[in-house]
Each structure stands twice: as structure tokens, then as C-alpha cells.
Amino acid sequence: MEEKIGAFPQERNYGEEIKAIIRGDFSDEEIREKLDEYHEKDVASIFEELTLEERRRLYSALGSEIVSRIVAFLHDAGDYLSEIDTDAAAEIIEQMDADEALEVLDTLDEEVKQEFMELIEGEVKEEISLIDSYDDDEFGSRMSTNFIAVPKESTVKKAMRVLVNEAAENDNISTIFVLNEDESFYGEVDLKALIIARSTDEFEDLISTTYPFVYDNEIVSENIERIRSYDEDIIPVLSRKDNKLLGVITANDITEIVDEEMGDDYAKLAALTSEDDPDESIF
């Protein structure tokens, strides 16, 4: 048989594979192990094709921590969480990053949102309340509390230990922030610089104290081009009151904000064109 040179492997249909696992004769443990091979976004993509019974089976098999990562990719997450017990749904929200949890809560009626807030416990509740306290046009409303910070007095070895311990719970590890004793912002250390440093190197020598930042109450539209021009993966958000590190704006956040601003500008242009000449189209 003649071998085909340069043939591409057949494209897999992850959605069909995932549905087959969920609908197969597997134990909860087997479902959990098999679905661990797939990205949470792919699992989320087939939710609307599952029956209520199948989704409830999935919630039970995977547990709150794994389900929370899937929920982050669901457009109608609030509707799906309403399918399960309120206490169990609150436990799922507790496992999410505060900014993602707030996005889910904001899709719910205010009364239901407050009911969940009363059930949610721990640090994430405080972080959700903090982000929710800002106006929509302030950086504080767009920040994530997912970041790693170490004290200024750290050594290379201590900073590495913090990184290793917290990396599993934090996606934003390319930049490690450094704080003063009063938890105010001091600077940052690049992940690569920390990794290649020797344990005997002075930690202070790795710190950049001129790293860009924004204040929590600064207006997004007035400052987005400034922080975009730095081309950094992550920008710290500081409290204007005491310079404490409250959260971060990621590159993805910046892209989303820019897209929103461009969309708003496009809509305004369309409206102005329509007013000038109702019969003229900009398309």
C-alpha cells in the first residue's frame, strides 16, 4: 500500500467524544478521569446538547472545582447553575476567580444574586464585593484578583517557593509582583529572571521598580491606550488611597476593552452617518 506523504491526521470531533463519555456506561471516577484529557472550553461547548439529567450527572461526577472551570466558559452560566441545589451552586462559584464569579452573578436577577452572595464564603466573597463596588468605567471593575505577589524582603529561594506553591491556583504567573511591608506596590520580577537566578543572587537586583500600573478608580476609556502601549501581559491595579495592589488587568482584558471601545466608536459613527443622510449607509 502506497504511503501518503505529508498527510494530515484526521481532525477529531471533541464534542462528540465528550458526549460519548458522558452518555457511556462509566462510573463517576471514570468520567472524571476521561474528561480530564479535554479542555474545559470543549466540555462547556456541548452543555446545551446535553439533557438536564446528563448535566446533573456531570456536576456530580466532576465536583465543584472542575465544574467551576467549565462554568467560566458558559455564556448562560446562571441558567445552568439554577439546575442544581443553591448550596452546591454557591460552592461552584466559590471555586472561581472573583472576576469570573461576578460575571456569572451579574447574569442573575438581583434577588438571586444576593441569595448567592449570602451563601458564598471565604476570601472570594470579599474579592467579588470589591470588584462589584466600582463603576463599570473604572479599572477596578475590570480587574482580576488572580496574581502572585511576594514581600520585598524575599530571597530568590523564598520567592521561588511562593511561585511553586501558588502557581496551581493562579494563571497569571509570567510576572511576580513585589510588595512593601505595608503591602503597597514596590515593583515586579519577570518569571524568566526568577527562574534563571541563582539562590545566592540578591532578590532586590531582580526587581523592576518602574513597571507600569493603573489606579483602581481611573477611567478605562481615558487610559486604555496608555497601558496598551506598554505591551505587557499584565498590568497591576493599585488603590489610589494607599498604593496597595488590588488586582491586575491582563492582556486579554485589554484586548476586550479595546474591542468594546472600537465597537462603541463604530456605533457612534453609524449613528452620525444616519443622522446626516438617512439614506446613506457606511457599509
KEKE-3310 file (N, C-alpha, C; in steps of 0.2 Angstrom, whole numbers, plus 5000, padded with zeros to 4 digits):
npx = (5004:5003:5011:5005:5012:5015:5002:4989:4984:4968:4955:4949:4933:4930:4918:4909:4916:4916:4903:4900:4907:4901:4888:4891:4893:4900:4908:4907:4920:4927:4922:4927:4941:4942:4937:4946:4956:4952:4950:4942:4934:4930:4922:4912:4906:4897:4886:4873:4868:4866:4855:4845:4846:4859:4868:4867:4872:4885:4889:4889:4898:4910:4913:4914:4926:4931:4920:4918:4928:4924:4911:4916:4917:4904:4891:4878:4879:4872:4859:4862:4867:4856:4850:4854:4856:4855:4865:4875:4878:4883:4894:4902:4903:4911:4924:4928:4938:4937:4933:4927:4918:4909:4905:4896:4887:4881:4873:4862:4845:4844:4839:4842:4855:4860:4856:4864:4876:4875:4877:4890:4906:4922:4938:4935:4923:4924:4933:4924:4915:4923:4927:4914:4911:4915:4912:4906:4915:4927:4944:4945:4933:4936:4946:4956:4958:4968:4984:5001:5011:5025:5034:5045:5056:5060:5070:5078:5076:5065:5055:5054:5048:5036:5030:5030:5021:5009:5006:4998:4985:4985:4983:4990:5006:5017:5023:5029:5023:5030:5029:5029:5032:5020:5011:5010:5012:5028:5036:5041:5045:5051:5046:5055:5067:5068:5068:5080:5089:5102:5102:5109:5109:5105:5089:5083:5090:5084:5072:5061:5057:5050:5039:5024:5007:4990:4977:4964:4952:4953:4948:4943:4942:4949:4962:4966:4974:4986:4991:4990:5000:5012:5013:5012:5010:5002:4995:4997:4984:4981:4977:4971:4971:4981:4991:4991:4991:4978:4973:4974:4975:4974:4982:4972:4961:4963:4963:4949:4943:4948:4942:4928:4928:4931:4920:4910:4914:4912:4898:4894:4898:4891:4878:4879:4882:4870:4861:4866:4863:4850:4848:4860:4873:4885:4891)
npy = (4994:5011:5024:5039:5054:5067:5068:5074:5072:5065:5076:5078:5076:5084:5087:5077:5066:5069:5069:5056:5050:5055:5050:5036:5020:5022:5024:5038:5041:5036:5044:5057:5055:5052:5064:5073:5074:5083:5100:5113:5122:5115:5105:5114:5118:5109:5109:5113:5103:5093:5083:5088:5079:5073:5083:5086:5074:5075:5086:5080:5070:5077:5086:5102:5110:5107:5109:5122:5128:5124:5131:5144:5146:5146:5154:5156:5154:5156:5151:5138:5135:5136:5124:5116:5112:5126:5128:5120:5126:5138:5134:5130:5143:5149:5142:5149:5162:5178:5189:5181:5175:5185:5189:5179:5180:5192:5189:5185:5188:5202:5199:5185:5185:5191:5181:5171:5178:5178:5165:5162:5160:5164:5171:5174:5180:5193:5198:5198:5207:5218:5221:5222:5234:5245:5257:5253:5259:5260:5255:5246:5238:5230:5222:5207:5196:5187:5184:5183:5188:5194:5197:5212:5209:5196:5182:5175:5161:5160:5167:5159:5148:5152:5155:5142:5136:5143:5143:5133:5138:5150:5158:5169:5170:5175:5187:5192:5200:5213:5218:5231:5232:5236:5231:5239:5243:5239:5234:5223:5206:5198:5182:5173:5179:5176:5162:5159:5164:5163:5155:5162:5175:5192:5196:5209:5214:5209:5215:5226:5243:5252:5248:5248:5254:5255:5265:5261:5268:5275:5280:5269:5271:5282:5279:5267:5266:5271:5261:5250:5253:5249:5236:5224:5208:5209:5221:5229:5234:5247:5253:5270:5276:5271:5265:5251:5234:5229:5221:5214:5219:5210:5205:5199:5205:5219:5218:5215:5226:5236:5231:5233:5247:5251:5246:5254:5266:5264:5262:5274:5282:5276:5280:5294:5296:5291:5301:5312:5308:5299:5290:5286:5273:5267:5255)
npz = (5000:4995:5004:5010:5008:5019:5023:5033:5050:5054:5058:5075:5083:5096:5104:5101:5106:5119:5123:5121:5131:5142:5141:5141:5148:5162:5177:5190:5193:5182:5172:5176:5175:5162:5156:5160:5150:5141:5136:5146:5140:5128:5134:5140:5128:5123:5132:5130:5122:5130:5140:5154:5165:5161:5162:5176:5181:5176:5184:5197:5195:5192:5202:5212:5210:5197:5189:5191:5183:5170:5170:5169:5155:5150:5142:5147:5161:5173:5171:5170:5182:5190:5189:5198:5216:5227:5237:5232:5220:5224:5230:5219:5213:5223:5220:5209:5200:5206:5197:5187:5193:5197:5184:5181:5192:5189:5179:5184:5192:5203:5216:5217:5215:5227:5236:5233:5236:5250:5253:5248:5254:5262:5255:5242:5242:5248:5238:5227:5231:5232:5218:5213:5218:5211:5198:5181:5172:5177:5181:5192:5191:5181:5184:5189:5202:5202:5204:5208:5222:5231:5246:5248:5255:5252:5247:5233:5234:5243:5235:5224:5231:5234:5222:5216:5225:5223:5210:5204:5208:5201:5186:5180:5180:5174:5178:5193:5207:5218:5235:5247:5265:5271:5262:5250:5233:5226:5215:5201:5196:5183:5177:5170:5174:5187:5187:5181:5190:5203:5219:5227:5222:5224:5228:5227:5216:5205:5204:5196:5197:5190:5184:5174:5179:5184:5192:5203:5202:5190:5174:5162:5147:5146:5148:5142:5130:5134:5143:5135:5126:5132:5130:5139:5147:5158:5169:5184:5196:5207:5223:5224:5236:5245:5238:5238:5231:5222:5211:5195:5177:5163:5147:5139:5145:5141:5127:5126:5131:5122:5110:5114:5115:5102:5096:5101:5096:5083:5082:5086:5075:5065:5069:5068:5054:5049:5054:5047:5033:5030:5020:5017:5019:5029:5026)
capx = (5000:5007:5011:5004:5017:5013:4995:4987:4979:4960:4953:4944:4927:4930:4912:4906:4919:4914:4896:4900:4909:4895:4882:4893:4892:4906:4907:4909:4928:4930:4920:4931:4947:4942:4936:4952:4960:4949:4949:4936:4930:4927:4916:4907:4903:4892:4882:4866:4866:4865:4849:4846:4849:4866:4871:4867:4877:4891:4890:4890:4904:4916:4914:4913:4932:4932:4914:4919:4932:4919:4906:4919:4916:4897:4888:4872:4881:4867:4854:4864:4868:4849:4848:4856:4855:4858:4871:4880:4879:4887:4901:4905:4905:4917:4930:4930:4941:4932:4930:4923:4912:4905:4902:4891:4882:4878:4868:4856:4841:4847:4837:4845:4862:4861:4855:4871:4882:4875:4880:4897:4911:4929:4941:4932:4917:4927:4935:4918:4912:4927:4926:4907:4910:4917:4908:4908:4920:4933:4948:4943:4928:4938:4952:4956:4962:4972:4991:5006:5014:5029:5037:5051:5062:5061:5076:5077:5073:5058:5051:5053:5044:5029:5028:5028:5015:5003:5006:4992:4979:4985:4985:4995:5012:5023:5025:5028:5024:5034:5026:5032:5030:5013:5008:5009:5016:5035:5039:5039:5050:5050:5047:5061:5073:5067:5069:5087:5093:5105:5099:5114:5109:5101:5082:5082:5093:5079:5066:5060:5053:5047:5034:5018:5002:4984:4974:4958:4946:4955:4943:4946:4942:4954:4969:4967:4979:4992:4993:4991:5006:5017:5013:5014:5005:4998:4996:4994:4979:4983:4972:4974:4972:4987:4995:4991:4990:4971:4971:4978:4972:4978:4982:4965:4956:4965:4960:4942:4942:4949:4936:4922:4929:4930:4913:4906:4915:4909:4891:4893:4900:4885:4873:4881:4881:4862:4858:4867:4860:4847:4848:4867:4875:4893:4893)
capy = (5000:5017:5028:5046:5058:5074:5068:5077:5067:5066:5080:5074:5080:5083:5087:5070:5061:5071:5067:5048:5048:5057:5045:5029:5016:5023:5027:5045:5042:5035:5050:5062:5053:5053:5071:5077:5074:5088:5107:5115:5125:5110:5102:5119:5119:5104:5109:5114:5097:5088:5083:5090:5073:5072:5089:5084:5068:5078:5090:5076:5066:5081:5090:5109:5113:5106:5112:5129:5129:5124:5137:5151:5146:5146:5161:5157:5150:5157:5147:5131:5134:5136:5117:5112:5115:5133:5127:5117:5131:5143:5131:5131:5150:5150:5140:5153:5168:5183:5192:5177:5173:5191:5189:5174:5183:5198:5187:5183:5193:5205:5195:5178:5186:5192:5175:5168:5181:5176:5158:5161:5161:5165:5177:5176:5184:5199:5200:5199:5213:5224:5222:5225:5241:5250:5259:5249:5263:5261:5249:5241:5234:5225:5218:5200:5196:5181:5186:5181:5193:5192:5203:5215:5206:5189:5180:5171:5154:5161:5169:5153:5143:5155:5154:5135:5134:5147:5143:5129:5142:5156:5158:5174:5169:5177:5192:5191:5207:5213:5222:5233:5229:5238:5229:5244:5241:5241:5233:5217:5202:5193:5175:5170:5181:5172:5155:5158:5167:5158:5156:5167:5181:5197:5197:5216:5215:5206:5219:5232:5247:5257:5244:5252:5252:5260:5266:5257:5272:5278:5279:5264:5273:5288:5277:5261:5267:5271:5254:5246:5255:5246:5229:5220:5203:5210:5227:5230:5239:5249:5258:5277:5279:5269:5261:5243:5230:5226:5216:5215:5219:5205:5206:5198:5211:5225:5217:5215:5233:5239:5229:5237:5254:5251:5244:5260:5271:5262:5263:5282:5284:5274:5285:5301:5295:5290:5307:5317:5306:5293:5285:5284:5268:5266:5248)
capz = (5000:4995:5009:5008:5011:5021:5025:5040:5054:5054:5064:5079:5085:5103:5106:5100:5110:5126:5124:5121:5138:5147:5139:5141:5155:5166:5184:5191:5193:5176:5168:5178:5173:5154:5154:5162:5144:5137:5139:5149:5135:5124:5138:5140:5121:5122:5138:5128:5119:5135:5144:5161:5168:5159:5165:5183:5181:5175:5190:5202:5193:5191:5208:5211:5207:5190:5186:5191:5177:5165:5170:5166:5148:5148:5141:5151:5166:5178:5169:5171:5190:5193:5188:5204:5223:5228:5241:5228:5215:5228:5231:5212:5212:5227:5217:5203:5201:5208:5192:5183:5198:5197:5178:5182:5196:5186:5174:5188:5195:5209:5222:5216:5216:5234:5239:5232:5240:5257:5254:5247:5260:5261:5253:5236:5243:5249:5231:5222:5233:5230:5211:5211:5221:5206:5192:5175:5168:5181:5180:5197:5189:5176:5186:5191:5209:5201:5203:5213:5225:5237:5250:5245:5259:5250:5244:5227:5236:5246:5230:5220:5234:5234:5215:5216:5230:5221:5203:5203:5209:5198:5179:5179:5183:5170:5181:5200:5210:5224:5239:5253:5271:5272:5256:5245:5227:5225:5208:5199:5194:5177:5179:5167:5178:5194:5186:5180:5195:5207:5225:5231:5220:5228:5226:5225:5209:5200:5204:5192:5201:5185:5180:5173:5183:5184:5199:5203:5200:5184:5169:5157:5141:5145:5149:5139:5125:5138:5146:5129:5123:5136:5128:5144:5148:5164:5172:5191:5198:5213:5226:5224:5243:5249:5233:5238:5225:5222:5206:5188:5171:5159:5140:5136:5147:5137:5120:5126:5132:5115:5105:5116:5113:5094:5094:5103:5091:5076:5083:5086:5068:5061:5071:5065:5047:5048:5055:5041:5027:5032:5015:5016:5023:5030:5025)
cpx = (5004:5006:5010:5009:5014:5005:4994:4983:4972:4958:4948:4939:4927:4923:4908:4909:4917:4907:4896:4902:4904:4889:4884:4892:4898:4904:4909:4916:4930:4928:4925:4938:4947:4941:4942:4957:4958:4949:4942:4931:4926:4921:4910:4903:4897:4886:4874:4864:4865:4858:4850:4849:4856:4870:4872:4872:4884:4893:4893:4897:4911:4918:4915:4920:4932:4926:4915:4923:4928:4914:4909:4918:4909:4894:4882:4873:4875:4861:4856:4865:4861:4847:4850:4855:4858:4865:4877:4882:4884:4894:4905:4907:4911:4924:4932:4934:4936:4929:4926:4917:4907:4901:4896:4885:4878:4873:4861:4852:4845:4846:4841:4853:4864:4860:4861:4876:4881:4877:4887:4901:4918:4932:4938:4926:4919:4929:4930:4915:4916:4926:4919:4906:4911:4912:4911:4914:4927:4937:4947:4938:4930:4944:4951:4960:4967:4979:4995:5010:5019:5032:5043:5057:5063:5068:5073:5073:5066:5053:5049:5048:5037:5026:5026:5022:5009:5002:5000:4986:4979:4987:4990:5001:5018:5026:5024:5028:5027:5030:5030:5029:5022:5009:5006:5014:5023:5038:5037:5046:5048:5051:5053:5067:5073:5070:5077:5092:5096:5102:5103:5113:5104:5094:5081:5085:5089:5073:5066:5055:5049:5042:5027:5012:4996:4981:4967:4952:4948:4950:4946:4947:4948:4961:4971:4973:4986:4995:4994:4998:5012:5018:5015:5008:5000:5000:4993:4989:4980:4977:4975:4975:4978:4992:4995:4988:4983:4970:4976:4973:4977:4978:4975:4960:4957:4962:4952:4940:4942:4944:4930:4922:4928:4923:4908:4907:4912:4901:4889:4893:4893:4879:4873:4879:4873:4859:4859:4864:4856:4847:4855:4869:4883:4895:4894)
cpy = (5006:5021:5035:5050:5065:5074:5070:5072:5069:5071:5077:5079:5079:5083:5080:5065:5063:5068:5059:5046:5049:5052:5038:5026:5016:5026:5034:5046:5041:5041:5056:5061:5054:5060:5075:5078:5080:5095:5109:5118:5120:5106:5107:5119:5114:5104:5109:5108:5092:5088:5086:5085:5072:5077:5088:5079:5071:5082:5086:5072:5071:5085:5098:5112:5113:5109:5119:5132:5129:5130:5143:5151:5146:5153:5162:5153:5151:5152:5139:5130:5133:5129:5113:5115:5121:5132:5125:5122:5136:5140:5131:5138:5151:5147:5144:5159:5173:5187:5188:5175:5179:5191:5184:5177:5188:5196:5185:5189:5195:5201:5188:5179:5187:5186:5171:5171:5179:5169:5157:5163:5162:5171:5179:5180:5191:5202:5202:5206:5219:5226:5225:5232:5247:5251:5255:5253:5264:5254:5244:5236:5229:5221:5211:5200:5189:5184:5183:5187:5191:5198:5205:5211:5199:5188:5176:5164:5155:5163:5163:5148:5146:5154:5146:5133:5137:5146:5139:5133:5148:5155:5163:5174:5172:5183:5191:5198:5207:5219:5225:5230:5230:5236:5233:5241:5243:5240:5226:5213:5198:5186:5172:5173:5178:5165:5154:5161:5161:5160:5161:5174:5186:5197:5204:5217:5213:5211:5225:5237:5253:5254:5248:5250:5257:5260:5263:5262:5276:5276:5275:5268:5279:5285:5270:5261:5267:5265:5249:5247:5251:5239:5224:5215:5205:5217:5227:5235:5241:5254:5265:5279:5277:5265:5254:5240:5227:5220:5218:5216:5215:5208:5205:5203:5217:5224:5217:5222:5237:5238:5233:5244:5255:5250:5250:5265:5270:5263:5270:5284:5282:5278:5292:5301:5295:5297:5312:5315:5299:5288:5283:5278:5268:5259:5248)
cpz = (5000:5001:5007:5012:5013:5022:5032:5044:5054:5060:5068:5081:5093:5106:5106:5105:5118:5128:5125:5128:5143:5147:5140:5148:5159:5173:5184:5190:5186:5171:5170:5175:5165:5152:5156:5156:5140:5140:5141:5144:5130:5128:5139:5134:5120:5127:5135:5124:5123:5138:5151:5166:5167:5162:5173:5185:5181:5181:5196:5201:5194:5198:5207:5208:5200:5186:5186:5185:5171:5164:5168:5159:5146:5148:5145:5157:5172:5177:5171:5179:5193:5193:5194:5211:5224:5232:5236:5223:5218:5229:5225:5211:5217:5224:5211:5205:5202:5202:5187:5187:5197:5190:5178:5186:5193:5180:5177:5190:5201:5215:5222:5218:5223:5238:5239:5236:5247:5258:5253:5253:5258:5258:5246:5237:5244:5242:5227:5224:5231:5223:5209:5214:5216:5200:5186:5171:5171:5181:5186:5195:5184:5178:5189:5198:5208:5199:5209:5216:5231:5240:5247:5249:5257:5247:5238:5229:5238:5240:5226:5224:5234:5227:5214:5219:5227:5214:5201:5203:5205:5191:5177:5182:5180:5173:5189:5203:5217:5229:5245:5259:5273:5266:5250:5239:5227:5218:5206:5197:5189:5179:5176:5172:5184:5193:5185:5185:5200:5214:5229:5228:5224:5225:5223:5218:5204:5199:5200:5196:5197:5181:5180:5177:5182:5191:5198:5201:5194:5179:5163:5150:5140:5146:5146:5134:5129:5140:5140:5126:5126:5133:5133:5145:5154:5167:5179:5192:5205:5216:5226:5231:5246:5244:5234:5232:5226:5217:5200:5182:5166:5151:5137:5138:5142:5130:5120:5127:5125:5110:5107:5114:5106:5092:5096:5098:5085:5076:5083:5079:5064:5062:5068:5057:5045:5049:5049:5035:5029:5027:5014:5021:5023:5028:5017)
residu = (MET:GLU:GLU:LYS:ILE:GLY:ALA:PHE:PRO:GLN:GLU:ARG:ASN:TYR:GLY:GLU:GLU:ILE:LYS:ALA:ILE:ILE:ARG:GLY:ASP:PHE:SER:ASP:GLU:GLU:ILE:ARG:GLU:LYS:LEU:ASP:GLU:TYR:HIS:GLU:LYS:ASP:VAL:ALA:SER:ILE:PHE:GLU:GLU:LEU:THR:LEU:GLU:GLU:ARG:ARG:ARG:LEU:TYR:SER:ALA:LEU:GLY:SER:GLU:ILE:VAL:SER:ARG:ILE:VAL:ALA:PHE:LEU:HIS:ASP:ALA:GLY:ASP:TYR:LEU:SER:GLU:ILE:ASP:THR:ASP:ALA:ALA:ALA:GLU:ILE:ILE:GLU:GLN:MET:ASP:ALA:ASP:GLU:ALA:LEU:GLU:VAL:LEU:ASP:THR:LEU:ASP:GLU:GLU:VAL:LYS:GLN:GLU:PHE:MET:GLU:LEU:ILE:GLU:GLY:GLU:VAL:LYS:GLU:GLU:ILE:SER:LEU:ILE:ASP:SER:TYR:ASP:ASP:ASP:GLU:PHE:GLY:SER:ARG:MET:SER:THR:ASN:PHE:ILE:ALA:VAL:PRO:LYS:GLU:SER:THR:VAL:LYS:LYS:ALA:MET:ARG:VAL:LEU:VAL:ASN:GLU:ALA:ALA:GLU:ASN:ASP:ASN:ILE:SER:THR:ILE:PHE:VAL:LEU:ASN:GLU:ASP:GLU:SER:PHE:TYR:GLY:GLU:VAL:ASP:LEU:LYS:ALA:LEU:ILE:ILE:ALA:ARG:SER:THR:ASP:GLU:PHE:GLU:ASP:LEU:ILE:SER:THR:THR:TYR:PRO:PHE:VAL:TYR:ASP:ASN:GLU:ILE:VAL:SER:GLU:ASN:ILE:GLU:ARG:ILE:ARG:SER:TYR:ASP:GLU:ASP:ILE:ILE:PRO:VAL:LEU:SER:ARG:LYS:ASP:ASN:LYS:LEU:LEU:GLY:VAL:ILE:THR:ALA:ASN:ASP:ILE:THR:GLU:ILE:VAL:ASP:GLU:GLU:MET:GLY:ASP:ASP:TYR:ALA:LYS:LEU:ALA:ALA:LEU:THR:SER:GLU:ASP:ASP:PRO:ASP:GLU:SER:ILE:PHE)
# end
